[in-house]
């Protein structure tokens, strides 16, 4: 019976080493339970517990990044979405979730660029209006309208 127990301890310790090398929480938890029951050395069990905590921490980080990515994907802020994509990629969020976010990023960046260009055109219009420069006013209005400003926005400037 002593030999059988020693064999089970060696087997449990080997299973724990394999589980530590992996990244599956459930397998690592099972290996820890088995190792503790079999009387595996406390040092090996402690190492397994640290590995389990590290895996759980990575899973929490990945899930937080996934939620942040989904939130940013449903929003309209290109910069927030870009940052969420970078974080999600770095921590290993599922590639299909990242791909969906990237599909939305392009149009959001284009929209943000149009808004920046429109703001520049409206600022130019405001300056031209203050200077009472009719040629500059006409050019700024034309530019703003091409960029999508409505007549009221250009008249307000």
C-alpha positions, -999 to 999 in steps of 0.1 A, spaced: 0 0 0 29 24 7 42 19 -28 8 26 -43 5 58 -23 40 69 -34 31 62 -70 -1 82 -67 19 111 -52 44 110 -81 15 108 -106 -3 137 -89 29 158 -88 35 152 -125 -1 161 -133 3 193 -113 35 202 -132 17 197 -165 -13 218 -153 11 245 -142 26 246 -176 -9 250 -192 -34 278 -188 -66 260 -180 -81 270 -147 -103 239 -142 -74 215 -150 -51 233 -126 -78 233 -98 -83 196 -103 -46 189 -102 -42 209 -70 -70 190 -53 -55 157 -64 -20 168 -53 -31 179 -19 -50 146 -14 -20 126 -25 4 145 -1 25 162 -28 52 185 -13 39 218 0 63 237 -22 49 221 -54 13 227 -42 22 264 -34 37 268 -68 4 254 -83 -17 278 -62 5 307 -75 1 295 -110 -37 292 -105 -39 328 -92 -18 340 -122 -41 323 -147 -72 336 -129 -57 371 -130 -50 368 -167 -86 356 -173 -100 386 -153 -78 410 -173 -89 394 -206 -125 396 -196 -122 433 -185 -105 441 -218 -132 422 -237 -160 442 -219 -142 475 -225 -138 465 -262 -175 457 -266 -184 489 -248 -161 510 -271 -174 491 -302 -209 502 -293 -198 539 -289 -188 565 -314 -153 575 -301 -126 563 -325 -97 569 -301 -114 549 -273 -121 521 -297 -85 521 -310 -71 519 -274 -96 491 -265 -85 471 -296 -48 475 -286 -55 464 -250 -77 435 -261 -51 423 -286 -23 425 -260 -42 404 -235 -56 378 -259 -92 386 -264 -109 364 -290 -99 373 -325 -135 375 -338 -144 401 -312 -113 421 -321 -121 418 -359 -156 431 -353 -142 461 -335 -117 468 -362 -145 468 -388 -162 496 -369 -129 515 -363 -123 525 -400 -157 543 -404 -154 560 -370 -119 573 -379 -132 586 -412 -161 604 -394 -137 618 -368 -114 632 -396 -144 648 -414 -155 664 -381 -119 678 -376 -119 691 -412 -153 707 -408 -142 724 -375 -112 738 -393 -135 751 -421 -159 766 -397 -131 782 -377 -118 797 -410 -153 810 -418 -154 826 -383 -121 843 -389 -130 854 -424 -163 868 -411 -145 888 -384 -122 902 -410 -151 909 -434 -132 892 -462 -159 882 -487 -136 860 -508 -124 841 -477 -160 839 -464 -173 824 -497 -144 799 -498 -149 789 -462 -186 784 -468 -180 763 -499 -155 742 -480 -177 738 -450 -207 728 -471 -186 702 -491 -176 687 -457 -212 684 -447 -220 716 -427 -256 727 -430 -265 762 -440 -275 772 -405 -240 762 -391 -223 782 -418 -246 812 -413 -241 811 -375 -204 813 -380 
